[in-house]
Amino acid sequence: MTRTEKLNMLFGEDYELIDLFPRAEGEGCQDFINQAEQYFLQDGQLSQFCDRAVTLVLKLLCYYPFEMFVQEYIPFRSPRSGWLKDKRCEMVARIIRKVIMKKKGQVDILLGKENTIVSIVGGTLSIAVYHPSESVSSLLDRLTEAEGLYRRRYFI
């Protein structure tokens, strides 16, 4: 199975979100939650989320071999698309930061031996984790707590 086929297969699985909010909805507070999301998408607040997301992902990647598929939004100055060949820490951090801060594009990280995808989509305040293995899940418990983030499970 190719990397792309594996990505497509795993995207059909249930997933988790690593998020700023511990729950998707507040009882009778949805309007305020929407306002809070817009507040956190402002540059200063988004930069703080971006720092947490980059730190979490880089720490996670220290423990698993990975492949990274980049879908940057075309109007970027030097857009990238496809499987990343340069997987140096600085490059991975720069691409994740660009997608989050520009609120466009997408990065999908395949932890091949774990059959897990970590997906970051520009314009969101969350990281999606598809089909987390037991090992990845255990590490994410510690990493999300350390970064002051929360995990929620979604079913397809």
C-alpha positions as CSV (number, residue, x, y, z in Angstrom):
1,M,0.0,0.0,0.0
2,T,1.4,3.4,-0.9
3,R,1.7,6.3,1.5
4,T,-1.2,8.1,-0.2
5,E,-3.4,5.1,-0.1
6,K,-2.7,4.6,3.6
7,L,-3.6,8.3,4.3
8,N,-6.9,7.9,2.4
9,M,-7.7,4.8,4.3
10,L,-6.9,6.2,7.7
11,F,-8.9,9.4,7.1
12,G,-12.0,7.2,7.1
13,E,-11.4,6.2,10.7
14,D,-12.8,7.7,13.9
15,Y,-10.6,10.5,15.2
16,E,-9.6,12.7,18.1
17,L,-9.2,16.4,18.3
18,I,-6.5,18.1,20.3
19,D,-8.1,21.4,21.0
20,L,-8.2,24.6,23.2
21,F,-11.6,23.6,24.5
22,P,-12.4,20.5,26.6
23,R,-15.8,20.1,25.0
24,A,-17.3,21.0,21.6
25,E,-20.4,22.7,23.0
26,G,-21.4,24.5,26.2
27,E,-25.0,24.2,27.4
28,G,-26.7,27.3,26.2
29,C,-23.4,29.0,25.4
30,Q,-22.7,28.2,21.8
31,D,-22.8,31.8,20.7
32,F,-20.2,32.7,23.3
33,I,-18.0,29.7,22.3
34,N,-18.1,31.0,18.7
35,Q,-17.1,34.4,19.9
36,A,-14.3,32.9,21.9
37,E,-13.0,30.9,18.9
38,Q,-12.9,34.1,16.9
39,Y,-11.0,35.8,19.7
40,F,-8.5,32.9,19.8
41,L,-8.1,33.1,16.0
42,Q,-6.7,36.7,16.3
43,D,-2.9,36.9,15.7
44,G,-1.7,37.2,19.3
45,Q,-3.9,34.4,20.6
46,L,-3.3,32.3,17.5
47,S,0.4,32.6,18.0
48,Q,0.1,31.1,21.4
49,F,-1.9,28.1,20.1
50,C,0.6,27.8,17.3
51,D,3.5,27.6,19.7
52,R,1.7,24.9,21.7
53,A,0.8,22.9,18.6
54,V,4.4,23.1,17.2
55,T,5.8,22.0,20.5
56,L,3.4,19.1,20.8
57,V,4.0,17.8,17.3
58,L,7.8,18.1,17.4
59,K,7.9,16.2,20.7
60,L,5.6,13.5,19.2
61,L,7.8,13.2,16.2
62,C,10.8,12.5,18.3
63,Y,9.4,9.0,19.0
64,Y,8.1,7.8,15.7
65,P,9.3,7.6,12.1
66,F,7.1,9.8,10.0
67,E,6.2,11.0,6.6
68,M,4.7,14.5,6.0
69,F,2.3,15.5,3.3
70,V,2.0,19.2,2.7
71,Q,-1.0,20.9,1.0
72,E,-0.1,24.6,1.3
73,Y,-2.5,27.2,-0.1
74,I,-1.3,28.3,-3.6
75,P,-1.1,32.1,-2.9
76,F,1.8,31.5,-0.4
77,R,5.0,33.0,-1.7
78,S,6.7,29.7,-2.3
79,P,3.9,27.0,-2.0
80,R,4.7,23.4,-1.3
81,S,2.6,20.4,-2.1
82,G,3.3,16.7,-1.8
83,W,5.5,14.5,0.4
84,L,8.1,16.5,2.3
85,K,11.6,15.4,1.6
86,D,13.4,17.8,4.0
87,K,12.2,16.5,7.4
88,R,14.5,18.6,9.5
89,C,13.0,20.0,12.7
90,E,13.2,23.6,11.6
91,M,11.5,22.8,8.3
92,V,8.7,20.8,10.0
93,A,8.1,23.6,12.5
94,R,8.2,26.3,9.8
95,I,5.6,24.6,7.7
96,I,3.2,23.9,10.6
97,R,3.6,27.5,11.8
98,K,2.8,28.8,8.3
99,V,-0.3,26.7,7.9
100,I,-1.6,27.7,11.4
101,M,-0.7,31.4,11.2
102,K,-1.8,32.0,7.6
103,K,-5.0,30.1,8.4
104,K,-4.7,28.2,5.0
105,G,-3.3,24.9,3.8
106,Q,-3.0,21.5,5.5
107,V,-0.3,19.3,6.9
108,D,-0.8,15.5,7.3
109,I,1.8,13.6,9.2
110,L,1.7,9.8,8.8
111,L,3.2,7.9,11.7
112,G,3.6,4.8,9.4
113,K,4.3,2.0,11.8
114,E,1.6,3.3,14.1
115,N,-1.0,3.7,11.3
116,T,-1.8,7.1,12.8
117,I,-2.3,10.5,11.1
118,V,-1.8,13.8,12.7
119,S,-3.5,16.5,10.6
120,I,-3.3,20.3,11.0
121,V,-5.7,22.4,8.9
122,G,-5.2,26.2,8.6
123,G,-8.0,28.3,10.1
124,T,-8.8,25.8,13.0
125,L,-7.8,25.8,16.6
126,S,-7.2,22.0,16.8
127,I,-5.1,19.1,15.6
128,A,-6.9,16.0,14.4
129,V,-5.4,12.6,15.2
130,Y,-6.8,9.7,13.1
131,H,-6.5,6.2,14.4
132,P,-4.2,6.8,17.3
133,S,-2.3,3.7,18.3
134,E,-2.2,2.8,22.0
135,S,1.4,4.1,22.1
136,V,0.6,7.4,20.4
137,S,-2.5,7.8,22.6
138,S,-0.5,7.3,25.8
139,L,2.1,9.9,24.7
140,L,-0.6,12.3,23.6
141,D,-2.1,12.1,27.1
142,R,1.0,13.6,28.6
143,L,1.8,16.0,25.8
144,T,-1.7,17.6,25.6
145,E,-1.7,18.0,29.4
146,A,1.8,19.6,29.4
147,E,0.7,22.1,26.7
148,G,-2.6,23.0,28.4
149,L,-4.7,21.4,25.6
150,Y,-7.6,18.9,25.6
151,R,-8.5,15.7,23.7
152,R,-11.9,14.8,22.4
153,R,-13.0,11.8,20.5
154,Y,-15.2,11.9,17.4
155,F,-16.9,9.0,15.7
156,I,-17.6,8.9,11.9
